[in-house]
Amino acid sequence: MNFDSLHLAQDFYANYAKKVGFVTKVRNTNFDMMRKEAKIPVNQSLHCTREGYRESRVKVATRANRIIATRCRARMYVMLDREKECWVVSRLELRHFHPCSAKKAVHYHEYRELTMHAKCVITDNDEAGIRPNKTYLALANDVDGSSNLSFLEKDVRNYITSNLRYSDDNEDFQGMMTYFVRIKEINPNFFYAIDVDDANKFRSALWVYARCRALYEYYRDVVSFDTTYKRNMSVYLLVNCKSSYLLNLSCCLTVVFAIFTGMVYHLHPLSV
């Protein structure tokens, strides 16, 4: 059996595994030793995830990965044929040391996915205020049971959290801007500034109340803000620095470490 690329060989074995009822993993990959910098693969072994044997010290109830190794020998070896410029199967072992079920395979993490119909139903029900467990039961009833679904109730909740809840970010920003404008009309000494990125998307905001500005003129407090960021999803940071308020709202940043250093009016340093 020949394949035009290593990726096609991996897809073929993964599709076969899904139909039989097990999960595959790349066990080993060897590269061309003559061209180490190019990192050109010359052979690869694809195994069943239940190959080998190990005893976990973590209880099953709290273990994230509950797939137990059973010394399964099912695997496929492919190697690069330099003359024909294709990948060939050099060795194939089909016998498993554990039962396989094609119906239960859809509940493996690697094979779980939401269909387009399920996403539409979840979106409509979430807008109508229907709880995720009710939505999952409705989808299960349409296919005569949850065993016929290709996803779990957890996937429904994750889809709502990751794809639908973030749609309110713009509404939150509009509410914040409405508040700023209203306070500015009440007291012209209220100050605020908005920072946007290159795509003209909201990145951060800074505002100072009129009373805080007056206190600064009297006490002359100094605040230094030093921080390091990393990429993540939806983080809100609110800091009250005695004589000013600093707000940093970002959908792609999260605070890893931050130091606030202040100098109060009696010249004593203060760190938080």
Salt bridges, closest charged atoms under 4 A:
ASP11 OD2 - HIS7 NE2 3.02
ASP32 OD2 - ARG35 NE 3.42
ASP32 OD2 - ARG82 NH2 3.61
GLU51 OE2 - LYS25 NZ 3.10
GLU51 OE2 - ARG27 NE 3.06
ASP126 OD2 - ARG165 NH1 3.09
GLU153 OE2 - ARG157 NH2 2.82
ASP155 OD2 - ARG112 NE 2.71
ASP195 OD2 - ARG203 NE 3.09
GLU217 OE1 - ARG220 NH2 3.36
ASP221 OD2 - LYS242 NZ 3.76
